[in-house]
Amino acid sequence: MKPVGFGPTHGCGAVVNAGVMRNDQVRCTMTGATPRVALTGDVDLALTSQLDAAHDTVCAGPPSDVVIDLSGVTLLSCIGVGFVCRLEAQVARTGHRVLLTTPSKHARRVLTLTRFPWRAVDAP
């Protein structure tokens, strides 16, 4: 996997150390030229700083679509929905989009209840 964090910014103004960002529940990697964020477990207030770091890491790379893998999510709180929305708004400024891969039943339920305009895609 290629490290995330190289190239011009998406316009976030954030510069992050280059490399793969990873902790137990938030992992940022590159699949080809596409940034990928995998979230697992409870995505709630306790992950705020890790989600902020993931946002900054993705925004530090060259403009592109972003894949968010929600297949391992057991709880998606407003913090998680806010992360997805914030990232979607940021990449949309460059004509790109956020792609959600195989959201868990818990994540699908929250995305449906919040009327977030999403559709699942196959992982690249």
N, C-alpha and C positions, 0 to 999 in steps of 0.2 A: 504494500500500500504506500502510496505517495503521501508525504506529510502535507498537512494543511497549513496555510499561513504565508504563502508566497504570492508575490505579484501586487498589482494595484488594488486599492480598496473598492468596495461596493459603494463608497461614499459614507461609511460609518465614521470615518476619522479614527478608527481604532487600529492600533498596530499591536500585534500579539507575537510572542516568540514563535518562530517557525517550528513545526513538529506536530506529531499526532497528539491531540488533546484527548485524554482519557481519564475517567474515574469509574467507579463501579456502575453508575447509572447513566452517564452522559459520555458518549464517545464520538469524536469527530475524526473522519478519515476521508481520503479521496478515492473514488472509484473512477479511474481514468481522469477526466478533467472535471468530474462532478463531485462537489462536496457532499458528504453524507453524514448525517447526525443520527445516531441510534440512541433511543431513550428506552430505559427499562425500569421496572418496579414502579413505585409511587412517585409520580412527577408532581411535586407539591412545593410548598414554601421552602422546605429544607434544601431544595436544589436551585434556588434563585441564583446564587453566585456561579454555579456550574453552567446554568442555562445562559447567563449573561456572558460568560467566557466563551461558550459555544457560539453564541451570536457574533461576538467580536472576532472569533477565529474564522468563521465562515465569511464575514464581511471583509476580512483582510485579504481574501483571495480574489482572483479575477472574477468579473461578473459571469454568472452561469446559473442554471437551474440548481436547486438544492433538494436533495432527497432526505426526508425525515422518516426513519423507521420507527414505527410505534407498535410493532408486533409484540414487544415484551412489556408493554405498559400495563400495570395492574390498577392504577388510579391516575386519572388525568384531571388535575385541578385547574382552577382559573390561571394559575401560574404557567402551567403547560400550554393551555390554549393561548395565553398572551404571548408566549414564546413563539408559537407557530404563526400567530397573526403579525407579530413584530417582524419576524424574518420574512414572511410573505410580502409585507409592505416594503421592506428594504430591497428585496431582489426584484420586485415589480418595477421599481424605479429604473432598472436597466433592461426592462423588457423580458425578464425571466420569471420563473414561478417556483413555488415549493411543491414538491411531489411527495405525497404520503404513501408509504408502502405498507401493505397489509396491517392496518391498525387492528389492535386487539379489540375484542368485543367491548371492553371497558372504554377504550379510546373512541371507538365508533359511536357508542351511545352518547358520550359527551359532545362529540363533534356534531352529531345529529340534533341533540337538544339545543345546542347553541346556534344552530343553523349556519355553521361554518361551511362555506362553499368548497367542499372537498370531494375528491374521488380517489379511490385507491388505484395505484399503478403497480406493475411488476417492478421489482428491484432491478436497477441497471447492472 
